Amino acid sequence: MARTLALALLLACHRDGRDPTDDPTTTVLPPDPTLCADHPGEQLCDGLNAMTCSDEGVIASVEVCDPKATVCLAGACESCAPEVTIPGGASELIVEVDAAGPSIDRPWRLRPVVLPQPAIVEVTGPVVLLGEGGAPIADGATVDPGTLYVGAAAPGEGTVRFGPAEGACEASPRELPVTAIAPPPLAVRSLDGFPWVEAYDVFTSRDTVSVDLTAFVDRTDPQAVAYVVPHRDDWAAGDALDDAVAGPVPVSLGEVTDVWDDVPADVPPLQPYDLVVDFGDDGTLDAGDLLDGAEGPALYVGGDLTAPGPYPVTQDELSSGYWTTMVVYWPDPPTVVSGAMPLVVISHGNGHDYTWYDYLGRHFASYGFVVISHRNDTQPGPITASATTRQNTDAFLAALPQAFGGILDGHVDPHRIAWIGHSRGGEGVVIAYNDVVTGAERPANFTADDIVLVSSIAPTVFEDPMTRVSPHEVPYHLIAGSRDGDVTGGVDLDLVQYFRILQTATGPTAVTYVEGADHNDFNCCGVNDANFTSGPGPIIGRERAQQAAKSYFLALLEATFHGQAPMWEYFERAPERFRPEGVDLVLATQLERADGGADKIVIDDFQSNPDAAVSSSGGAVTSTLPGLAEGVMDDRNTQLTHDPSDPFNGMSQAHNDGAGAARGLVVQWGEGDDGLVEFEVPPAGRDVRGLEALSLRAAQSTRHPNTVALDGMLSFGIALVDGAGHVTEVDHRVYGGIPKPYARTGLGSGTGWVNEFQTIRVPIAAFTADPALDPSDVVAVRLLFGSAHGSPLGQVGLDDLELVAPGEMCC
Amino acid sequence: MLLTLLLLLAPARAQAPEIVWARPFTLAQPETWTMTASPRPFTEGLLVELRVDPAVAELREGRAPALFLGGEPLFRFNGDRVGGCVVGFVPGPVDLAAAPVFVGPATLPERLQADEADNAARGRPALPVGDVKAALAAGGAPLRAADLRDVQREAMARVAACSATPEDHQRAD
């Protein structure tokens, strides 16, 4: 009876109604009726027979598997197409592109798959398949069971197909979808709002390092952990992660997880680290793990930029005449630094002394610079001072074979020179560069090309910035304090409005504006000129001001001369959120790429097309706000008192500077006046894929009633609009706001000093985090003002709205 | 009491510059006089120590009235904003008995034309003869200097002795 039933079931279970015994190539034998005797209640295979055994140990049912589509596996007919197992993964793969070509030597760019049976493999798209030993597998090859590795050499979509390799199986190949992506940064910092994370390189003790796995939604391994480890240039498969400074920390798949919340402060600058996500938690780097660090460190710990560098320093005086007298600082012995060292020249201001800058000279020398601080002939004026800068540079280079027994001969690079000047000396170094680059002066031992950087500390502006005090194309840095009692920056005198110099620069520029620092805080010994000022703003004093100066100058020099590009972050990121260790001050920083280069697309710099409805790039500018003014950034009078008829009150970017004077836009909005200003993007900037950031400069208007009422950091919304009208908005406050003007009195009624422009830089990645935005067709940049977008009210000056491409700042 | 009150209420008057010390010098190596729109070499000069209104004594960055000795702005080695001691020099042979010391125009010296300086000096009273004699007597014999560095050393010795301003002593050290 049982036998009759089984045979009946056997015939009934033919899925397509065909009897497999009809196939002349396949012979299906009847199942062995005794097999169930030892397996009561189980499911068994006997050839193509899939059997169910009764509890009594007899065949309860039999299914004959179709050999063209199935095989019997564990007592059931299953597809005969090869099975594939993805360790720690789901039914599809996301792999990171290995631009050098997938290799078993870089297993972190590969995903392993386990093949339990022979298969014929084919790949499509950018996918590359490697065998167990790492050898590439040719398309259409038959591979044996084992572990295979999936990689890709370019981004895109593709597949791996595993077809049956033998027998009569005619099942469709098993298809594994593969998405190849450019390796995203894993080490990120969380933000308080959209886009929720940022991926800058440098972290300080104020930050928590997080790992971002949102791009890897295919991962399912619950055993994944993250490590932060010292950077290695020679990562290899099987490397242990036992030197981790953080981790193992269990990570949330597809999410952002905090990994390192005690980033050290007291370490040398820019300590490099890598980040590893170890799937399977075996404590080693294997195929299928994620590594951020193979192409350079995943992150840097910013470290203490005020601490002395690694080299011991010697200083000594060198003099070949009254006006060629200087203090020289160098790493001792100079051979501790490989290669010739850049030369930094410091030119003091009027009433100052060349011996007053040890804090900079020794600091720079300890990081591998040769520094001279020379006597500067400032009393006649900045043109005479400029001559002294040139003469001392020339004299020092000429003296190298003999000076100090020739110890520095061959250790100073005459083609990498920085000029730093203070006050009249700060104007002097710019004039000196101008006179050399224009050919008016021809020094014997260097040329304009050898001056790689010029920096001014609170410079005077006696001469005309449109003609003589111009940095031209040389990278230019400006540092000044809001409590300066001498070169005040105020709007009452043209010669103290130093931002005018910045405006004439056509090369890369950077600014460090230090709230509460006075003029002589930047040397050791000048009079406390903050005593000549008034107002409730904090006076930070010399020690804190010099910590800021040491930090920002070191960042500038290291970025310019030693290739430490991450140091630019100290200028491009808003200091409210990101500052050097130990600099707990209110600062405004700026960083601008060179004019006219291919690495930025200017949307509106307001220098041409004075019609507020047309941008300098020729696009339309529309606004729903009534208080919009475009014009020269020049305070109309010598007072800072609020004047409703002067939207540029407190602006010191220009002063009687003629046709080329710096221009900008002023936007005002009151409580409940939410509105926008929209700039059409020129055709060259509409595809933002591959661009790095949207950048603009903004400052709060001093003593304006809205500024007074806001009384704090200001922000607004910045949005990209695509051709379909989709708007993706970011409140730039998540990166840092625009500081309120420093609380200083004088120059009329009210409190607040001059404009403090801050560069606002929103990464393009912030906008493309919105998948609804079409980044290939961005038609407008929209600035949105009001409580729905940031500060409920305010008045801001705006300038230099640009799209920035990746690339080095300079040098 | 009333007199004291009247004195307190009286408008403050700038202190007239006084000379307390003067020493001629010569230079073995010519230097360039740069406190003028027309720089020129010089090999001799007069080093002086003055007492002036402290408000005038300080060296600042911006535009400020210059101290003149005769038809030249004084090149200053210090700026005693506390006590008003100023040590500086002018080039050339100087007839101190005929040279007024005064606070002149705020023109940057490197922009100063010779006629502007002369005009500024014209008509101003010379220093009291007694003061001049005493200053020269205090200064003693002319200094034979190799170059301005020697003059500066002499000057800083004066500064160290006379100045009440801390940063002057930083310079002198």
Interface residues (C-beta under 8 A of the other chain):
Chain A: S319 G321 Y322 W323 T325 G349 N350 G351 D353 T355 W356 D377 Q379 P380 G381 I383 T384 S423 R424 T460 F462 D486 V487 L493 L495 V496 H519 C524 C525 G526 V527
Chain B: Q29 E31 T34 M35 T36 E58 L59 R60 E61 G62 R63 P73 F75 R76 G79 R81 L108 P109 E110 R111 D147 L148 R149 V151 Q152 T165 P166 E167 Q170 R171
